[in-house]
Amino acid sequence: MIRNTSQQDKVITKKPTAKKWLLAGLGGIGLLSAVALSIEDFSQLLSAEQVVSSQQLKTAQVVRGDMIQDIRVEGRTLAAVSPSLYAIASGTVTLHVKAGDSITAGQALASLDSPELRNQLLQEEATLRRIEMEVKRKQIAIKQQQLDNTQKMELAKVELEAAQSEMARANASIEKQIISKLELEQTMVELKRAELNERHAIESLKLSQEQLNFELQSTQLDLDRQRHLVTDLQRQVDALTLTSPLDGIVGNLNVQQKQHVQRDSELMSLVDLSELEVEAYIPENLADELGIGLKAKVQINNQYYLATLMAISPEVENGRVSGRIRFDQQPESLRQNQRVNAQIIISHKQNVLKVERGAFVETGSATTTYKIADGSAIRTRITLGAKSIREVEVKSGLQAGDTIVISSLSPFGQAQQVILSE
């Protein structure tokens, strides 16, 4: 006989449902909140034009502080004084030094053998001696001529005195009627002739002296000219021995020993290592911001030396402009053609809004950036001022504490608002 299951049945009492309703209420509230948040995110997503990953962006905060506007350039050291020696005449070169030798001022470096120049000097010296002898002969002739003229004047004077005495005797004799009136008139004529001869002798002496002095001065000028010519040729002959104008070293030798060279050929270059400058290579787009007299800092072996920008080349080569930077105090152990880095300081501004410099300056045409706010990047119009290698000045559009995108703005594609994803 099979038993029934009445013994296994159990009466189950119903529990209160308050807790169940509480849980259901909390779940409903969470669901509503999620729906609200989803609607807000969805509306934000709809308002944004695109989504960009924040991992490919670089951001920086706008701050207020001092700013140094500068540019960084590369360069090399060059001698401020680096003359070259040239041949002053055609001839054969004899070198007395080698490239790299240390030299002192006045030291003989090379000599030229120029037979043509030396022969020309001998010819002009002979001409000088001839003119000197001619001048001496002219001086003797002048003395002789002056002596003759003086003698004629004195003879005329004596004749005048004799005529005056004869006239006095004739006047006395005519009163005593010793001579006739005709003889008196002849005596008067002789007196006038003597006076005329004496006057002409004096004038002739003066004129002759002026003529002789003029001829002597003309010959003297020829002598002076010839002396100057000989002096110049002697200087050229002396310059055939080339001496050093400075203390330094021999740079490059452009000729070989005993080589025949033409006039004005470059023989060698010299280097004065006591004063070196920096030839800086400045990008063409930064050259307009520079001016002569700007202060600079030159980095050599991890040390900075104060300097001044002294010159800017007006010519552009390979997209660069050359500038000359002179040290305020010459560094020690500096070598020719040594590679260095230089910082040229354009201006120093205090208490300005600034931000780290990035690719946004170029890609945003220096007028646009994206400000980060609530997970979004909002396009913002800005005005930039001074620019340095590391920082840029913000004149308008941003405030201190704002965070902006400083990397390239290409991923944003000119969108007004962009969602930033992780």
C-alpha positions in Angstrom: 0.0 0.0 0.0 1.4 3.3 -1.1 1.4 6.1 1.4 0.3 9.6 0.4 2.5 12.6 0.7 0.5 14.4 3.3 3.2 14.0 5.8 5.7 15.8 3.5 3.6 18.9 2.9 4.5 22.0 4.8 2.5 25.2 5.1 4.6 28.2 3.9 3.8 31.6 5.5 4.1 34.7 3.3 6.9 37.2 4.4 6.3 40.9 4.3 7.1 42.6 0.9 8.4 46.0 2.2 12.1 45.1 1.6 11.3 44.0 -1.9 9.6 47.3 -2.7 12.6 49.1 -1.2 15.0 47.3 -3.5 12.8 47.9 -6.4 12.7 51.6 -5.7 16.4 51.9 -5.4 16.8 50.1 -8.7 14.4 52.4 -10.3 16.2 55.5 -9.1 19.5 54.1 -10.4 17.9 53.3 -13.7 16.5 56.8 -14.0 19.9 58.4 -13.1 21.6 56.2 -15.7 19.1 57.2 -18.3 19.5 60.9 -17.4 23.3 60.6 -17.6 23.0 58.8 -20.9 20.8 61.5 -22.3 23.3 64.2 -21.2 26.3 62.3 -22.6 24.3 61.6 -25.7 23.3 65.2 -26.2 27.0 66.2 -25.6 28.1 63.6 -28.1 25.6 65.0 -30.6 26.8 68.6 -30.1 30.5 67.5 -30.6 31.7 67.3 -34.2 34.2 64.5 -33.6 36.1 62.4 -31.1 39.9 62.6 -30.5 42.0 60.4 -28.3 43.6 62.4 -25.5 46.7 60.2 -25.6 47.8 61.7 -28.9 47.6 65.3 -27.5 49.9 67.3 -25.4 48.5 70.0 -23.1 49.9 72.7 -20.9 48.5 75.2 -18.4 48.5 79.0 -19.0 50.5 80.7 -16.2 51.6 84.2 -15.4 55.3 85.1 -14.9 58.4 86.5 -16.4 59.4 85.6 -20.0 62.6 85.9 -22.0 62.1 86.1 -25.7 65.1 84.4 -27.3 66.2 82.2 -30.2 68.6 79.3 -30.1 71.1 79.0 -32.9 74.2 77.0 -33.8 77.5 78.4 -35.0 81.2 78.0 -35.0 84.1 80.0 -33.7 86.1 82.1 -36.2 89.1 84.5 -35.7 88.0 88.1 -35.5 91.3 89.0 -37.2 92.3 86.7 -40.0 94.2 88.5 -42.7 95.7 87.0 -45.8 99.0 87.9 -47.4 99.2 88.6 -51.2 102.0 88.9 -53.7 102.7 92.5 -54.5 104.6 91.6 -57.7 105.2 88.6 -60.0 108.1 86.4 -58.9 109.3 83.2 -57.2 108.1 82.5 -53.6 110.4 81.3 -50.9 108.4 80.2 -47.8 109.9 80.5 -44.3 107.1 78.9 -42.4 104.7 76.0 -42.6 100.9 75.7 -42.0 100.2 75.7 -38.2 103.4 77.4 -37.2 103.2 79.9 -34.4 104.3 83.4 -35.5 105.0 86.8 -33.9 104.4 90.3 -35.2 107.3 91.3 -37.6 108.5 87.8 -38.3 109.5 87.1 -41.9 107.1 84.6 -43.4 108.0 84.5 -47.1 110.0 86.4 -49.7 109.5 87.1 -53.4 112.2 87.2 -56.0 111.2 89.8 -58.6 114.0 90.8 -60.9 111.7 93.2 -62.9 110.9 95.2 -59.8 114.5 95.3 -58.6 115.7 96.4 -62.1 113.1 99.1 -62.2 114.3 100.4 -58.8 117.9 100.6 -60.1 116.8 102.5 -63.2 114.9 105.0 -61.2 117.8 105.5 -58.8 120.1 106.3 -61.7 117.5 108.8 -63.0 117.4 110.3 -59.6 121.1 110.8 -59.5 121.0 112.4 -63.0 118.3 114.9 -61.9 120.3 115.7 -58.7 123.3 116.5 -60.9 121.2 118.6 -63.2 119.8 120.6 -60.2 123.4 121.2 -59.0 124.4 122.4 -62.6 121.3 124.6 -62.7 122.3 126.2 -59.3 125.8 126.9 -60.6 124.5 128.4 -63.8 122.1 130.6 -61.9 124.9 131.9 -59.7 127.0 132.7 -62.9 124.0 134.4 -64.5 123.3 136.4 -61.4 127.0 137.4 -61.2 127.0 138.6 -64.9 123.8 140.6 -64.3 125.1 142.1 -61.2 128.3 143.1 -63.1 126.3 144.8 -65.8 124.2 146.7 -63.3 127.3 147.9 -61.5 129.0 148.9 -64.8 125.8 150.9 -65.7 125.9 152.5 -62.3 129.6 153.5 -62.8 128.8 154.9 -66.2 125.9 156.9 -64.7 128.2 158.3 -62.1 130.7 159.3 -64.7 128.0 160.9 -66.8 126.8 162.8 -63.8 130.3 164.1 -63.1 130.8 165.1 -66.8 127.5 166.9 -66.7 128.6 168.8 -63.6 131.8 169.9 -65.3 129.9 170.8 -68.4 127.6 173.1 -66.4 130.5 174.8 -64.8 132.3 175.2 -68.1 129.3 176.6 -69.9 129.1 179.3 -67.3 132.7 180.3 -67.9 132.1 179.8 -71.6 134.8 177.3 -71.9 132.7 174.8 -73.9 130.0 175.4 -76.4 126.3 174.9 -76.1 126.5 171.9 -78.4 129.1 170.1 -76.2 126.7 170.7 -73.3 123.8 169.1 -75.1 126.0 166.1 -76.0 126.9 165.8 -72.3 123.2 165.8 -71.4 122.5 163.1 -73.9 125.2 160.9 -72.5 123.8 161.4 -69.0 120.3 160.4 -70.1 121.8 157.3 -71.9 123.7 156.4 -68.7 120.6 156.7 -66.6 118.6 154.6 -69.0 121.3 151.9 -69.1 121.4 151.8 -65.3 117.6 151.5 -65.0 117.4 148.8 -67.6 120.3 146.9 -65.9 118.4 146.9 -62.6 115.2 145.7 -64.2 117.0 143.1 -66.3 118.7 141.8 -63.1 115.3 141.4 -61.3 113.7 139.6 -64.3 116.7 137.4 -64.8 116.5 136.4 -61.1 112.8 135.5 -61.4 113.4 133.4 -64.5 116.3 131.5 -63.0 114.4 130.9 -59.8 111.4 129.5 -61.8 113.7 127.2 -63.8 115.3 126.0 -60.5 111.9 125.3 -58.9 110.8 123.3 -62.0 114.0 121.2 -61.8 113.5 120.8 -58.1 110.0 119.5 -58.6 111.3 116.9 -61.0 113.8 115.9 -58.4 111.1 115.6 -55.7 108.9 113.5 -58.0 111.8 111.2 -58.8 112.7 110.9 -55.1 109.0 109.9 -54.3 109.1 107.3 -57.2 112.3 105.8 -55.9 111.0 105.7 -52.3 107.8 103.9 -53.5 109.9 101.4 -55.5 112.1 100.9 -52.5 109.0 100.2 -50.4 107.8 97.6 -52.9 111.2 95.9 -52.9 111.2 95.8 -49.1 107.7 94.4 -49.2 109.0 91.5 -51.2 109.8 90.1 -47.8 106.4 89.4 -46.3 106.2 89.9 -42.5 103.5 89.0 -40.0 101.2 91.8 -38.9 100.1 89.9 -35.7 100.9 87.3 -33.1 99.1 84.0 -34.0 99.5 81.0 -36.2 99.8 80.3 -40.0 96.5 79.2 -41.4 96.5 77.8 -45.0 99.4 78.0 -47.4 98.1 78.6 -50.9 101.4 78.2 -52.8 104.2 75.7 -52.9 107.9 76.3 -52.2 109.7 78.1 -55.0 106.4 78.5 -57.0 106.2 81.3 -59.5 103.1 83.5 -58.7 101.5 86.4 -60.4 100.8 89.8 -58.8 98.0 89.9 -56.2 98.0 86.1 -55.8 97.0 84.9 -52.3 100.0 83.3 -50.6 98.8 82.4 -47.1 96.2 83.2 -44.4 97.0 84.1 -40.8 94.9 83.5 -37.7 94.9 85.6 -34.5 93.7 83.2 -31.8 93.7 85.9 -29.1 90.3 87.2 -30.2 87.7 84.7 -31.6 84.1 85.4 -32.6 81.1 83.2 -33.2 79.6 82.9 -36.7 76.0 82.0 -36.0 73.6 80.4 -38.5 70.2 82.1 -38.0 67.0 80.7 -39.7 65.7 83.1 -42.3 62.3 83.4 -40.6 63.8 84.6 -37.4 66.3 87.1 -38.9 63.7 89.9 -38.9 63.4 89.7 -35.1 67.1 90.4 -34.5 69.0 93.6 -34.3 72.6 94.6 -33.9 73.5 95.1 -30.2 71.3 92.3 -28.8 72.8 90.4 -25.9 73.6 86.7 -26.3 74.9 83.7 -24.3 77.3 81.3 -25.9 77.5 77.7 -24.6 80.9 76.2 -24.6 81.7 73.0 -22.7 78.5 73.3 -20.6 79.4 76.9 -19.6 77.7 80.1 -20.7 79.7 83.2 -21.8 78.1 86.6 -22.3 78.4 88.1 -25.7 76.8 90.6 -28.1 75.4 90.3 -31.6 77.6 92.6 -33.7 76.6 92.0 -37.3 73.9 90.4 -39.4 74.5 89.4 -43.1 72.0 90.9 -45.6 72.4 87.8 -47.8 70.4 84.5 -47.3 72.2 81.3 -48.1 70.5 77.9 -47.9 67.6 79.4 -45.9 70.0 80.9 -43.3 71.5 84.2 -42.4 74.9 84.6 -40.9 75.5 86.7 -37.8 78.6 87.6 -35.9 78.6 87.3 -32.1 81.5 88.9 -30.1 82.4 87.8 -26.6 82.3 90.4 -23.8 85.3 88.5 -22.3 87.4 86.1 -24.4 87.0 82.5 -23.1 90.1 80.5 -22.4 91.1 77.3 -24.4 88.9 78.3 -27.3 89.7 76.8 -30.7 89.2 77.8 -34.3 86.1 76.3 -36.0 84.8 74.9 -32.7 81.0 74.1 -32.8 79.0 76.0 -30.2 75.4 76.8 -29.4 74.2 80.4 -28.7 71.1 82.0 -27.2 70.3 85.4 -28.5 68.0 87.4 -26.1 65.5 89.6 -27.9 63.6 90.9 -24.9 62.8 90.3 -21.3 59.2 90.8 -20.2 57.8 90.6 -16.7 54.4 89.5 -15.3 52.9 88.3 -18.6 50.5 85.4 -19.5 52.5 82.6 -21.1 52.3 79.0 -22.1 54.7 76.3 -23.2 55.4 76.5 -26.9 54.3 73.7 -29.1 53.1 72.8 -32.6 49.8 74.7 -32.1 51.6 78.0 -32.9 52.3 76.9 -36.4 49.3 74.7 -37.1 46.9 77.2 -35.5 48.4 80.1 -37.4 49.2 81.6 -34.0 45.5 82.6 -33.7 43.7 79.4 -32.6 44.0 76.8 -30.0 41.7 74.3 -28.1 40.9 74.8 -24.5 40.2 71.7 -22.4 37.0 71.8 -20.3 34.8 68.9 -18.9 36.4 66.3 -21.2 36.0 68.4 -24.3 38.3 70.6 -26.4 36.7 73.8 -27.4 38.1 75.9 -30.2 39.3 79.3 -28.9 40.5 82.4 -30.6 43.7 83.7 -29.1 46.3 86.4 -29.8 50.0 85.6 -29.2 52.7 88.0 -28.5 56.4 87.4 -28.1 57.7 83.9 -28.9 60.8 82.1 -27.6 62.1 78.7 -28.1 60.2 77.3 -25.0 57.4 79.7 -24.3 54.9 82.1 -26.1 53.2 85.1 -24.7 49.4 85.1 -24.6 47.9 88.5 -25.1 44.2 87.7 -25.3 41.7 84.8 -25.4 43.0 82.9 -22.3 43.4 83.3 -18.6 45.8 82.0 -16.0 44.9 78.4 -15.1 43.4 77.5 -18.5 44.6 74.2 -20.0 45.1 74.2 -23.7 46.3 71.8 -26.4 49.9 72.7 -27.4 50.5 69.9 -29.8 49.5 69.9 -33.4 45.9 70.9 -34.1 45.6 68.8 -37.2 43.6 66.0 -35.6 40.8 68.5 -34.8 40.2 69.4 -38.4 38.9 72.9 -37.6 36.1 71.5 -35.5 34.4 73.8 -33.0 34.1 71.2 -30.2 35.8 67.9 -29.9 35.2 65.0 -27.4 38.3 63.7 -25.8 38.4 60.0 -25.3 40.7 57.9 -23.2 
